[in-house]
Amino acid sequence: MGTPAATTRLVAPATANLPGDVAVAAGRRIGALLPAAALLVVVALPLAVIGLLAMDGDPAWWAHLASTMLPEYALSTVLLCAGVGALTLAMGTGAAWLVTVYRFPGRDVLEWALILPLAMPAYVLAYAYTDFLQFTGPVQTALRQLTGWGWQDYWFPPIHSRGGAVLVLSLALYPYVYVTARAAFLDQAACTTEVARTLGCGPWGAFWRVTLPAARPALVAGVTFVLMETLADFGAVRFFEVPTFTTGIYRAWYAMGSPGTAAQLALVLMSAVLTLVVLERYSRGEASFAAPGMRKHAANATPLRGAPALVALAATATPLLMGFVLPALLLVGMAFGSSDSIPPARLLKLIGTTLALAGCAAALILAMAVTALYAARRGGQVGRALISAATLGYAMPGVVIGVALLVTLGTLDRGLAAIAPGLLVSGSVVALLYAYLVRFFAVAWNPLDAGMARIRGNLEDAARTLGCSPWRLLGRVHLPLLRPSLLGAALLVMVDVLKELPATLMLRPFNVDTLAVEAFLMATQERLDGAALPSLLIVVAGLAPVVLLCRMMAASQALAARAGPASP
């Protein structure tokens, strides 16, 4: 008879304190959500400023723009996206299919080397190919020497054109489609292709009727990312004088002196980018027919010999040669043969400034990402939703972020004029770091989120039973286990900051230049030889995350090979 009473005494206090416990838990949940909500506000602020500034724009300027340049901006942007999307889809998908399904000489090297163009920014490709293909370049000079033609005796495709922009952007961006397509082909069940072959489909028939439809969600994701990067590009289209929304925004701000018109153009561009994001996520959500359970399609790769092997080798090597090998050689030749070299003191200052900005940005963004990661961990679905919304800043073109922050921080400076006159905030490094946080937060968040997902929950439970508070748990358990992800995220952020051009060009303090800005300014002054060395340094730095990605792909493939094909 004593046991029920004891049980009652034990249970009653817990029941009595239940509302208080709920209140404490709710308070902790709200406290965990505050960093995520603050981060979302920081990232969403430029969007809100763009919207308010667009509504406050001069209708006369917008009417003039709509009747003159807006149709040209829209048509040129659509044609550019269509060309880049089609070309990257063909190059990336074709190369991924060949290295996955067939074995031929050089395949083992090409399957990882095909992502090397990720280290080559589109504007750097533009500088290299302009020097190579212009009238005074080696190609046309050799053509005239061989034929004896004069400058009016032949036609040569102009590199300074929309076609040239499509070419360099496609060569720089096709690896995004290649990586997603190759992963999709590797994840497909080998039996699906084998069944198609037994039903009479040849290699091409199985590809068109089975392999390609099953990989559609991955291809859509890759092409969507390419289109977002195309819409956001400024350096290449500005150098080639292609009228797009990014160049129009820059022109409206600096040449026309109309922030409202620039904001209206930015709002149109942001609407297009967000539409692509929504369509990609909707397409990904409908991709329930993929079958990742049975892998090792590549283990049954068909060997090729003779002419088919040479064709496959040429088809897969051409994007690599044109997107990385040839431009890198051209940059080396331009840099060492230049008579317009940058003085050593100036070059060291550029390198130091670039590395300092990249390091500060990486430290800031990693700190924000770790805080947000922990907030999402403790905040449940609401916390993850807030952080997911904050990662959309990566979809914002740099020129849009630049316009928004110039207005936002300029307003703040006017408010502080009574205390400290001048460009206290907008004319400082703070503006650049803010822009980098908005633009590249997702770059740090994604690897950290993936690393946190690999940490087993029983480790946290054990630490809590030993008396670890939430923040001690972060410092003593999570951060040590996240060290590889932290290093990878820091590397990715630093290289993206090093390559970033439009926001840096618009927001940098006076007399503060980076390698990307120096290369751009020299190239726009037709000093391509002088722009070669800073461009080459950008490419060398960009190789670091590409090599890291190659090692990750090789490790993943080796792990899958050791595990063997999964059973149905």
Order of alpha helices (4+ residues) and beta strands (2+ residues): alpha-alpha-alpha-alpha-beta-alpha-alpha-alpha-alpha-alpha-alpha-alpha-alpha-alpha-alpha-beta-alpha-alpha-alpha-alpha-alpha-alpha-alpha-alpha-alpha-alpha-alpha
